[in-house]
Amino acid sequence: MTEHDTVTALLPPDLDAQRAAAWEAVRASPGYLTEREAKFLMLAAAAAPASGAILEIGSFKGRSTVGLGLIAKHYGRGPVVAVDPFTSPSSTDPAIGAQRSTFDDFQANVHRAGVADVVEPHRMFSRELAPTWSRPLRLLWIDGDHTYEGATEDIRLFRPHLAEGGILAMHDVLSRFPGATRAFLELVLRSDDFGPTGFCGSTGWAQYRPRARAHPSLVRRKARLARTLEGLLRVLQRGEPTGWRGLQHSFWRSLTPHGAVNASEWIAEVRG
């Protein structure tokens, strides 16, 4: 058996078909998750080399919840725990407008997708859930409070629960939210607790490997990503990236590889 055959065997044979079908359900729910980001999360949910629950911080109307739920249900990878206050005004729920809550929309989307039986919703802030949390995590998906304080708090509260080999993913690291960018830079890219690291769209991801000695090539890769993220952060800290700052933002973002993730290459990296 070749190395390619070995890697392919680690992936569910119907994963591409399942992700394509799940994306059709995801796109029917309002939100800001792109197709490549959604399919990466589905890959991590299906194939992360760790045991434990999937925790989603920041659910809005259930766009990513639906994708994670469909994959978790199909492959027996549940539960998907979704924590969000679902209230307005809230930094976790953008663009609610006159709505007082998005919880009814969340429930409707989750039920329409047929994943209510694997989704465990908690109507609260993540910091309220943290004191009672004791389950290991195979996937920690952070898309809640995008301030530096909020994003940092989410990582610090739930990183201790990541199972070795589990995946941390954070939305809008390569977007226009300096808080998320800075938190990922300082607590993930600069941390020895994380090994393979990368980006897909605006989403940053990293594998939790607290006791593994990083290969020199991996250390260099993380250092390169940190340098480009530092450049992006300097632009964001000077204000809204419009005009000349917008061009600078695009420049630094272009230096950070963030295309669609190849499933076979990704599984070889996180299983290595």
DOBA-506414 format. One line per field, with one value per residue: x, y, z of N, C-alpha, C in turn; residue number from 1. Coordinates in Angstrom, 3 decimals, padded with zeros to 6 digits. Last residue first. Layout:
REM residues N
n.x <- (X/...)
n.y <- (Y/...)
n.z <- (Z/...)
ca.x <- (X/...)
ca.y <- (Y/...)
ca.z <- (Z/...)
c.x <- (X/...)
c.y <- (Y/...)
c.z <- (Z/...)
seq <- (NUM/...)
***
This chain:
REM residues 272
n.x <- (000.339/-002.227/-002.113/-001.131/-003.002/-005.206/-004.372/-004.186/-006.878/-008.242/-007.056/-008.886/-008.852/-006.419/-004.575/-001.363/-000.710/-000.460/-002.950/-002.940/-001.244/-002.867/-005.226/-004.177/-003.337/-005.817/-006.928/-005.310/-006.200/-009.571/-009.893/-009.962/-010.300/-007.113/-004.740/-005.045/-004.871/-002.076/-001.115/-002.261/-000.777/001.737/001.144/000.631/003.180/004.452/003.047/003.819/006.520/006.258/005.109/007.313/009.235/008.001/007.999/010.697/011.375/008.562/007.907/007.109/004.078/002.375/000.258/-001.189/-003.948/-003.769/-005.645/-006.844/-008.785/-010.760/-011.160/-009.930/-008.029/-004.743/-002.871/-000.689/000.559/000.549/000.541/002.023/003.621/002.216/001.853/-000.609/-002.220/-002.082/-001.347/-002.983/-005.543/-005.721/-005.444/-007.778/-009.827/-009.331/-009.612/-011.420/-011.668/-009.991/-008.585/-010.230/-012.865/-013.025/-010.884/-010.390/-008.490/-008.673/-006.736/-004.432/-005.741/-008.706/-009.213/-009.481/-007.869/-009.294/-011.358/-010.390/-008.708/-010.519/-012.293/-010.551/-009.853/-012.320/-012.767/-010.550/-010.777/-014.036/-015.832/-017.586/-017.531/-016.484/-014.580/-014.694/-012.908/-013.063/-012.837/-012.629/-013.921/-016.060/-016.713/-018.066/-018.836/-017.508/-018.433/-020.858/-020.175/-018.541/-020.361/-023.688/-026.599/-028.291/-027.074/-028.014/-026.796/-027.593/-028.704/-031.362/-031.439/-031.022/-032.610/-032.858/-034.988/-033.772/-032.005/-033.798/-035.297/-033.336/-032.594/-034.997/-035.167/-032.836/-032.239/-034.076/-035.169/-034.677/-033.884/-030.646/-028.620/-025.886/-024.257/-023.928/-021.943/-022.447/-025.814/-028.878/-030.127/-029.135/-027.879/-025.744/-024.484/-023.156/-023.687/-022.173/-022.808/-021.700/-020.939/-020.139/-021.361/-021.533/-023.973/-023.746/-021.582/-022.588/-024.772/-023.505/-021.922/-023.999/-025.514/-023.666/-023.229/-025.908/-027.449/-027.661/-025.308/-023.310/-020.693/-018.774/-019.201/-017.531/-017.828/-016.229/-013.937/-010.696/-008.838/-008.109/-010.847/-012.836/-015.255/-014.521/-012.786/-014.660/-016.331/-014.552/-014.212/-016.764/-016.889/-014.876/-015.892/-018.324/-018.319/-020.471/-022.405/-026.022/-028.988/-029.133/-028.571/-026.013/-026.394/-027.486/-025.350/-023.389/-024.157/-023.378/-020.610/-020.023/-020.702/-018.849/-016.450/-016.761/-016.902/-014.745/-013.095/-009.552/-007.639/-007.153/-005.494/-003.112/-002.585/-002.330/-000.027/001.862/000.606/000.851)
n.y <- (012.967/013.681/016.175/015.560/013.867/015.531/017.417/015.952/015.173/017.685/020.844/023.752/026.766/029.257/030.791/031.916/035.215/037.227/038.367/039.866/041.917/043.071/043.827/045.826/047.666/048.374/049.560/051.742/053.262/052.323/050.675/049.091/051.113/051.244/050.258/047.582/046.575/046.751/044.981/042.567/042.014/041.605/039.355/037.524/037.201/036.083/033.697/032.265/031.905/030.355/028.038/027.197/026.670/024.523/022.686/022.206/021.027/019.570/019.765/017.238/017.158/017.923/019.325/019.867/020.697/022.343/025.127/027.725/030.550/031.709/032.983/030.375/028.775/028.244/026.454/024.113/021.511/022.369/024.047/024.736/026.871/029.761/031.557/030.764/031.100/033.499/035.484/035.017/034.948/037.580/039.154/038.390/039.121/041.943/042.985/041.996/041.457/038.404/036.218/035.333/034.459/031.685/029.096/025.851/023.225/019.726/017.138/016.071/015.722/017.661/020.621/021.828/024.070/025.778/027.182/029.604/030.618/031.101/032.954/035.088/035.959/036.917/039.002/040.701/041.372/040.586/038.765/036.213/033.530/031.248/028.457/025.141/022.431/019.006/017.333/017.736/016.226/017.876/019.742/022.847/024.655/027.011/027.545/028.831/031.445/031.926/031.813/032.737/030.820/028.337/025.661/022.693/020.108/018.021/015.680/016.192/018.121/017.762/018.446/020.917/021.879/022.106/024.233/026.253/026.557/027.310/029.810/031.224/031.306/032.777/035.371/038.124/040.470/042.220/044.412/043.268/041.455/041.798/039.230/037.915/038.489/040.951/041.956/043.478/040.138/036.642/034.159/033.262/030.033/026.945/023.698/020.684/017.838/014.628/012.976/011.288/009.551/010.364/011.754/013.583/015.169/016.267/017.729/019.464/021.089/022.348/023.562/025.317/027.266/028.415/029.304/031.948/032.057/030.772/030.552/027.845/024.479/021.508/018.110/015.715/012.973/012.061/012.682/013.663/014.686/013.987/015.401/017.964/018.648/018.671/020.732/022.861/022.896/023.570/026.207/027.418/027.159/028.659/030.841/032.200/033.934/033.582/031.572/028.456/027.301/026.398/023.941/022.299/022.205/021.050/018.385/017.562/017.906/016.155/013.712/013.577/013.510/011.109/008.424/007.287/009.096/008.670/006.779/006.035/008.060/007.288/004.908/005.790/007.364/005.412/002.175/-001.193)
n.z <- (011.145/011.077/009.995/007.382/006.266/006.276/004.330/002.004/001.747/001.512/001.064/001.685/-000.214/000.983/002.277/003.043/003.193/001.436/001.343/003.666/002.928/000.853/002.103/003.787/001.888/000.861/003.135/003.490/001.322/001.721/004.917/007.602/010.457/012.280/013.058/013.415/010.833/010.369/012.296/011.410/009.119/010.298/011.870/009.868/008.839/011.107/011.479/009.230/009.910/012.216/011.184/009.628/011.565/012.868/010.793/010.495/013.002/014.677/018.145/020.241/022.078/024.021/022.824/020.250/018.456/015.370/014.125/011.937/010.977/008.311/005.989/004.080/006.267/007.527/010.109/011.716/013.731/017.047/020.187/022.343/021.948/020.456/018.481/017.392/019.856/021.173/019.252/016.955/018.021/019.035/016.699/015.273/017.014/017.080/014.505/011.970/009.313/008.728/009.555/011.579/011.285/013.608/014.536/015.863/017.082/017.259/018.946/019.876/023.061/023.516/025.273/027.700/027.764/025.944/027.184/028.214/026.222/024.101/025.287/025.907/023.357/022.478/024.388/024.056/021.363/019.991/019.017/020.452/018.298/017.192/017.385/017.934/018.650/018.601/020.700/024.159/027.162/029.578/031.437/032.440/034.268/033.552/030.785/030.524/030.857/028.724/026.619/027.627/026.612/025.874/024.220/022.408/020.863/018.203/017.462/016.961/015.010/012.340/010.126/009.053/010.547/013.065/012.537/011.814/014.174/016.044/014.909/015.118/017.914/018.560/018.207/019.646/018.928/015.855/014.456/013.932/013.795/013.117/015.071/017.931/019.685/020.657/020.785/021.957/021.544/021.936/022.059/023.524/022.801/021.959/021.063/020.571/018.992/020.356/017.162/015.167/013.298/010.697/010.621/012.758/012.001/009.614/010.617/012.479/010.889/009.413/011.490/012.620/010.746/011.023/013.204/013.709/016.163/017.621/019.566/019.693/019.618/020.127/020.004/022.230/021.526/020.265/017.226/014.505/012.547/010.685/010.896/011.652/009.576/007.463/008.323/008.173/005.373/004.541/005.524/004.007/001.436/001.704/004.630/007.012/007.827/007.526/007.199/005.481/003.108/003.296/004.612/002.659/000.901/002.509/002.599/000.047/000.280/002.360/001.187/-000.896/000.569/002.110/001.639/002.964/005.515/005.591/005.718/003.132/002.232/003.485/002.091/-000.542/-000.275/000.320/-000.913/000.000)
ca.x <- (001.789/-001.976/-002.550/-000.421/-001.620/-005.219/-004.638/-002.985/-005.826/-008.526/-007.082/-007.995/-009.563/-007.336/-005.882/-002.140/-001.074/000.768/-002.537/-003.807/-000.825/-001.500/-005.282/-004.845/-002.345/-004.827/-007.567/-005.229/-004.838/-008.605/-010.442/-009.102/-011.016/-008.481/-004.752/-004.964/-006.174/-003.022/-000.680/-002.718/-002.221/001.537/001.602/-000.472/002.147/004.930/002.989/002.416/006.151/006.906/004.337/006.030/009.470/008.318/006.728/009.964/011.882/009.611/007.621/008.222/004.851/003.563/001.004/-000.159/-003.424/-003.938/-004.412/-006.992/-007.504/-010.672/-010.778/-010.734/-008.963/-005.903/-003.105/-001.509/000.125/001.433/-000.115/001.015/004.214/002.181/003.044/000.604/-002.154/-002.392/-000.668/-001.535/-005.015/-005.871/-004.439/-006.443/-009.662/-009.345/-008.266/-011.599/-011.447/-011.023/-008.068/-008.846/-012.544/-013.507/-011.456/-010.615/-009.074/-008.521/-007.947/-004.757/-004.519/-008.025/-008.900/-010.339/-007.524/-008.086/-011.638/-011.343/-008.149/-009.388/-012.787/-011.233/-008.827/-011.678/-013.697/-010.854/-009.576/-013.086/-014.634/-017.166/-018.375/-017.038/-014.807/-014.980/-013.341/-013.105/-012.096/-013.061/-012.840/-015.872/-015.715/-017.638/-019.433/-017.290/-017.098/-020.813/-021.128/-017.932/-019.407/-022.362/-025.777/-028.572/-027.000/-027.889/-027.100/-027.189/-027.268/-031.052/-031.778/-029.885/-032.712/-031.743/-035.175/-034.810/-031.478/-032.796/-035.967/-034.054/-031.615/-034.436/-036.226/-032.956/-032.167/-033.341/-034.702/-034.961/-034.926/-031.618/-029.938/-026.952/-024.262/-024.999/-021.930/-021.325/-024.791/-027.671/-029.748/-029.861/-028.974/-026.869/-024.709/-023.380/-023.746/-022.651/-022.376/-022.660/-021.573/-019.106/-021.364/-020.368/-023.693/-024.810/-021.537/-021.412/-024.975/-024.491/-021.293/-022.946/-026.135/-024.243/-022.182/-025.299/-027.206/-028.888/-026.175/-024.090/-021.251/-019.009/-019.339/-018.088/-017.612/-017.352/-014.575/-012.043/-009.033/-007.610/-009.875/-011.554/-015.280/-015.509/-012.269/-013.498/-016.880/-015.097/-013.085/-016.264/-017.834/-014.756/-014.628/-018.339/-018.212/-019.521/-021.257/-024.758/-028.281/-029.221/-029.960/-026.226/-025.741/-028.290/-026.649/-023.268/-024.331/-024.793/-021.355/-019.785/-021.415/-020.281/-016.702/-016.678/-017.988/-014.785/-014.317/-010.692/-007.971/-007.903/-006.874/-003.768/-002.725/-003.413/-001.287/001.548/001.397/000.000)
ca.y <- (012.741/012.313/016.076/016.467/013.396/014.370/017.830/016.602/014.162/016.750/019.528/022.747/025.559/028.634/030.601/030.910/034.120/036.531/037.556/038.688/040.995/042.617/042.808/044.652/047.026/047.751/048.393/050.661/052.751/053.129/051.212/048.951/050.370/051.631/051.678/048.410/046.612/047.502/046.388/043.180/042.233/042.679/040.594/037.931/037.794/037.358/034.735/032.667/032.660/031.669/028.838/027.530/027.735/025.740/023.160/022.777/022.361/019.442/020.226/018.102/016.756/017.172/019.933/018.853/020.725/021.072/024.558/026.436/030.002/030.833/033.827/031.586/028.449/029.097/027.010/025.317/021.959/021.896/023.746/023.702/025.562/028.775/031.716/030.701/029.886/032.305/035.380/035.208/033.763/036.431/039.228/038.249/037.718/041.136/042.886/042.042/042.848/039.337/036.971/035.673/035.879/032.434/030.389/026.684/024.522/020.907/017.868/015.791/015.749/016.366/020.022/020.671/022.941/025.081/025.850/028.820/030.255/030.174/031.679/034.363/035.429/035.815/037.894/040.135/040.683/041.493/039.008/037.589/034.316/032.272/029.738/026.111/023.661/020.197/016.954/018.306/016.502/016.902/018.745/022.002/023.325/026.434/027.027/027.382/030.872/032.010/030.723/033.076/031.513/029.775/026.299/024.147/020.404/019.369/015.638/015.106/018.521/017.489/017.116/020.107/021.689/021.091/022.952/025.788/026.209/026.045/028.738/030.941/030.648/031.377/034.539/036.873/040.368/040.981/044.614/044.320/040.969/042.090/040.449/037.828/037.154/040.848/041.015/043.492/041.398/037.854/034.362/033.859/031.390/027.912/025.062/021.573/019.192/015.671/013.948/012.104/009.235/009.563/010.728/012.571/014.427/015.388/016.714/018.472/020.224/021.577/022.612/024.236/026.254/028.076/027.880/031.263/032.956/029.993/031.539/029.067/025.660/022.689/019.282/016.474/014.004/011.710/012.781/012.455/015.094/013.284/013.995/017.236/018.528/017.779/019.380/022.469/022.598/022.241/025.187/027.345/026.494/027.234/030.548/031.141/034.498/033.632/032.854/029.161/027.717/027.643/025.074/022.641/022.664/022.463/019.207/017.538/018.613/017.601/014.166/013.584/014.598/012.426/009.251/007.245/008.381/009.544/007.445/005.104/008.008/008.547/004.899/004.863/008.001/006.418/003.390/000.000)
ca.z <- (011.110/011.529/011.391/008.267/006.386/007.167/005.714/002.531/001.889/002.607/000.452/002.242/000.212/000.033/002.916/002.300/004.091/001.789/000.200/003.610/003.983/000.615/001.054/004.354/002.761/-000.020/002.544/004.477/001.327/000.999/003.689/006.420/009.429/011.962/012.671/014.627/011.498/009.538/012.318/012.653/009.010/009.330/012.516/010.726/007.987/010.540/012.513/009.372/008.701/012.307/012.129/009.005/010.578/013.613/011.322/009.362/012.632/013.670/016.794/019.878/020.906/024.438/023.931/020.474/019.822/016.073/014.663/012.615/011.396/009.482/007.126/004.069/005.193/007.328/008.781/011.775/012.410/015.996/018.920/022.552/021.671/021.532/019.303/016.572/019.052/021.959/020.540/016.856/017.350/019.933/017.766/014.689/016.664/018.289/015.088/013.422/009.727/008.317/008.407/011.921/011.086/012.452/014.902/014.682/017.410/016.410/018.594/018.489/022.268/023.534/023.982/027.447/028.649/025.504/026.651/028.990/027.529/023.944/024.767/026.979/024.252/021.766/024.225/025.368/021.843/020.638/018.209/020.698/019.190/016.297/018.057/016.870/019.307/017.749/019.488/022.886/026.216/028.502/031.825/031.327/034.405/034.890/031.097/030.339/031.803/030.069/026.788/027.140/027.596/025.731/025.539/022.531/022.266/018.609/017.780/017.893/016.381/013.238/010.707/008.565/009.108/012.853/013.016/010.857/012.919/016.204/015.109/013.791/017.144/018.970/017.004/019.775/020.312/016.576/015.461/013.654/014.189/012.153/014.271/016.942/019.090/019.731/021.215/021.125/020.922/022.310/021.104/024.255/022.300/023.033/020.531/021.623/018.677/020.040/018.038/015.795/014.720/011.065/009.626/012.744/013.266/009.579/009.582/012.913/011.883/008.762/010.568/013.423/010.932/009.732/013.017/013.288/015.388/016.664/018.645/020.464/018.781/020.792/019.165/021.694/022.333/020.713/018.677/015.172/013.561/010.658/010.500/012.455/010.938/007.428/008.178/009.478/006.248/004.194/006.003/005.466/001.747/001.376/003.206/006.739/007.126/008.245/007.155/006.762/003.309/002.558/005.282/003.836/000.400/002.138/003.793/000.415/-000.766/002.533/002.377/-001.201/-000.382/002.741/001.093/001.495/005.116/005.343/006.971/003.971/001.744/003.858/003.544/-000.208/-000.675/001.333/-000.991/000.000)
c.x <- (002.431/-000.481/-002.393/-000.821/-000.853/-003.817/-004.583/-003.176/-004.553/-007.400/-007.202/-008.172/-008.558/-008.039/-006.908/-003.465/-001.898/000.516/-001.269/-003.383/-001.664/-001.078/-003.900/-004.869/-002.914/-003.752/-006.623/-005.879/-004.673/-007.233/-009.370/-009.789/-010.177/-009.074/-006.139/-004.927/-006.157/-004.350/-001.627/-002.315/-002.741/000.075/001.412/-000.113/000.958/003.873/003.428/002.272/004.711/006.566/004.928/005.189/008.169/008.519/006.927/008.621/011.125/010.073/008.826/008.055/005.969/004.446/002.284/000.752/-002.464/-003.250/-004.733/-005.627/-007.731/-009.241/-010.563/-010.259/-009.967/-006.730/-004.360/-001.725/-000.898/001.013/000.912/000.341/003.215/002.817/003.113/001.878/-000.835/-002.293/-000.870/-000.855/-003.493/-005.279/-004.512/-005.374/-008.269/-009.112/-008.219/-010.231/-011.662/-010.681/-009.108/-008.223/-011.155/-012.985/-011.821/-011.306/-009.213/-009.214/-007.638/-006.010/-004.829/-006.766/-008.199/-010.073/-008.351/-007.719/-010.419/-011.448/-009.089/-008.901/-011.658/-011.716/-009.461/-010.616/-013.057/-011.746/-009.861/-011.880/-013.707/-015.837/-017.949/-017.977/-015.251/-015.410/-013.455/-013.678/-012.066/-012.196/-013.416/-014.656/-015.394/-016.556/-018.959/-017.842/-016.959/-019.517/-021.160/-018.869/-018.765/-021.414/-024.479/-027.854/-027.185/-027.852/-026.934/-027.692/-026.738/-029.565/-031.391/-030.184/-031.590/-031.753/-034.085/-035.015/-032.506/-032.230/-034.968/-034.710/-032.313/-033.427/-035.734/-034.043/-032.433/-033.310/-033.865/-034.424/-035.240/-032.612/-031.015/-028.302/-025.526/-025.067/-022.971/-021.250/-023.686/-026.631/-029.860/-029.323/-029.787/-028.086/-025.843/-023.424/-024.064/-022.558/-023.003/-021.993/-021.153/-019.677/-020.309/-020.319/-022.563/-024.470/-022.581/-021.341/-023.808/-024.696/-022.248/-022.270/-025.077/-024.830/-022.702/-024.205/-026.544/-028.632/-027.449/-024.959/-021.983/-019.431/-019.668/-018.045/-018.285/-016.881/-015.695/-012.617/-010.456/-007.655/-009.427/-010.520/-013.976/-015.480/-013.225/-012.950/-015.763/-015.673/-013.587/-015.015/-017.308/-015.663/-014.416/-017.034/-018.198/-019.514/-020.192/-023.622/-026.987/-028.449/-030.148/-027.660/-026.090/-027.717/-027.570/-024.589/-024.253/-025.059/-022.844/-020.550/-021.228/-021.083/-018.186/-017.000/-017.924/-015.862/-014.465/-011.929/-009.184/-008.325/-007.735/-005.232/-003.476/-003.670/-002.468/000.233/001.005/000.887)
c.y <- (012.755/012.022/014.664/016.261/014.260/013.799/016.633/016.973/014.757/015.741/018.474/021.415/024.497/027.423/030.016/030.632/033.098/035.321/036.764/037.761/039.729/041.584/042.227/043.514/045.743/047.034/047.640/049.385/051.610/052.478/052.045/049.363/050.300/050.782/052.150/049.904/047.517/047.663/047.263/044.645/042.963/043.029/041.781/039.204/038.258/038.004/036.081/033.779/033.142/032.521/030.246/028.402/028.165/026.907/024.454/023.332/023.005/020.843/020.035/018.483/017.756/016.738/019.211/019.312/019.555/021.146/023.265/025.960/028.701/030.364/033.014/032.500/029.588/028.568/027.858/025.832/023.085/022.409/023.371/023.266/024.425/027.462/030.708/030.798/029.806/031.006/034.035/034.897/033.840/035.175/038.013/038.218/037.460/039.670/042.023/041.892/043.043/040.729/037.942/036.504/036.278/033.873/031.167/027.968/025.305/022.114/019.149/016.504/015.269/016.473/018.680/020.024/021.681/023.926/025.120/027.379/029.377/029.697/030.660/032.998/034.589/035.145/036.687/038.905/039.990/040.689/040.066/037.837/035.768/033.168/030.783/027.418/024.738/021.349/018.111/017.794/016.971/017.238/017.762/021.032/022.364/025.024/026.407/026.790/029.350/031.483/030.743/031.913/031.945/030.542/027.801/024.615/021.915/019.648/017.007/015.005/017.449/017.862/016.755/018.695/020.783/020.828/021.830/024.426/025.643/025.595/027.388/029.802/030.298/030.643/033.072/036.160/039.109/041.029/043.344/044.438/041.994/041.485/040.574/039.106/037.011/039.470/040.942/042.529/042.528/039.075/035.619/034.105/031.985/029.320/026.025/023.009/020.110/016.958/013.779/013.109/010.008/009.197/009.784/011.431/013.310/014.532/015.736/017.372/019.112/020.607/021.736/023.148/025.074/027.011/027.480/029.807/032.211/030.834/030.848/030.158/026.853/023.865/020.454/017.550/014.700/012.856/012.369/012.546/013.876/013.760/013.276/015.747/017.744/017.560/018.348/021.056/022.149/021.887/023.782/026.266/026.391/026.558/029.041/030.833/033.455/034.046/032.797/030.461/028.469/028.157/026.379/023.848/023.042/023.013/020.685/018.425/018.674/018.413/015.667/014.109/014.706/013.559/010.686/008.129/008.414/008.709/008.365/005.722/007.114/008.520/006.131/004.841/007.116/007.106/004.351/001.244)
c.z <- (012.476/011.623/011.946/009.735/007.369/007.331/006.667/003.992/002.466/002.821/001.552/001.518/000.642/000.619/001.953/002.999/003.321/002.698/000.485/002.476/003.973/001.655/000.783/003.342/003.378/000.795/001.612/003.945/002.321/000.972/003.004/005.126/008.150/010.857/012.255/014.314/012.725/010.262/011.507/012.737/010.241/009.176/011.591/011.491/008.818/009.655/011.950/010.405/008.791/011.088/012.255/009.923/009.914/012.650/012.109/009.806/011.474/013.265/015.878/018.412/020.632/023.268/024.317/021.619/020.029/017.431/015.385/013.107/012.138/009.744/008.398/005.182/005.137/006.160/008.749/010.360/012.508/014.635/017.864/021.252/021.851/021.087/020.450/017.401/018.283/021.178/021.225/018.182/017.247/019.305/018.690/015.771/016.096/018.004/016.343/014.099/011.219/008.824/007.875/010.802/011.556/012.470/013.634/015.121/016.108/017.027/017.844/018.013/020.853/022.689/024.184/026.084/028.394/026.444/026.096/028.505/028.348/025.306/024.613/026.491/025.352/022.631/023.559/025.240/023.169/021.117/018.803/019.985/019.264/017.097/017.042/017.526/018.239/018.548/018.499/021.745/024.885/027.639/030.707/031.787/033.321/035.061/032.490/030.883/031.703/031.147/028.176/027.421/026.922/026.845/025.339/023.984/022.487/020.019/018.217/018.227/017.397/014.691/011.658/009.138/008.534/011.362/012.794/011.246/011.908/014.904/015.199/013.871/015.744/018.193/017.337/018.432/020.519/018.000/016.248/014.783/013.843/012.515/013.426/016.116/017.990/019.099/020.184/021.681/021.951/021.577/021.399/023.379/023.137/022.465/021.671/021.112/019.723/019.555/019.482/016.793/015.491/012.554/010.065/011.797/013.280/010.844/009.509/011.894/012.309/009.711/009.908/012.539/011.752/009.894/011.715/012.866/015.000/015.743/017.518/019.492/019.678/019.838/019.868/020.728/021.600/021.535/019.001/016.691/014.360/011.664/010.797/012.155/011.826/008.833/008.139/009.427/007.620/004.996/005.724/006.033/003.255/001.758/002.968/005.248/006.800/007.334/007.960/006.686/004.615/002.694/004.591/004.561/001.559/001.614/003.452/001.623/-000.430/001.497/002.601/-000.020/-000.701/001.775/001.593/000.877/003.598/005.014/006.826/005.292/002.624/003.456/004.021/001.296/-000.313/001.022/000.122/000.000)
seq <- (272/271/270/269/268/267/266/265/264/263/262/261/260/259/258/257/256/255/254/253/252/251/250/249/248/247/246/245/244/243/242/241/240/239/238/237/236/235/234/233/232/231/230/229/228/227/226/225/224/223/222/221/220/219/218/217/216/215/214/213/212/211/210/209/208/207/206/205/204/203/202/201/200/199/198/197/196/195/194/193/192/191/190/189/188/187/186/185/184/183/182/181/180/179/178/177/176/175/174/173/172/171/170/169/168/167/166/165/164/163/162/161/160/159/158/157/156/155/154/153/152/151/150/149/148/147/146/145/144/143/142/141/140/139/138/137/136/135/134/133/132/131/130/129/128/127/126/125/124/123/122/121/120/119/118/117/116/115/114/113/112/111/110/109/108/107/106/105/104/103/102/101/100/99/98/97/96/95/94/93/92/91/90/89/88/87/86/85/84/83/82/81/80/79/78/77/76/75/74/73/72/71/70/69/68/67/66/65/64/63/62/61/60/59/58/57/56/55/54/53/52/51/50/49/48/47/46/45/44/43/42/41/40/39/38/37/36/35/34/33/32/31/30/29/28/27/26/25/24/23/22/21/20/19/18/17/16/15/14/13/12/11/10/9/8/7/6/5/4/3/2/1)
***
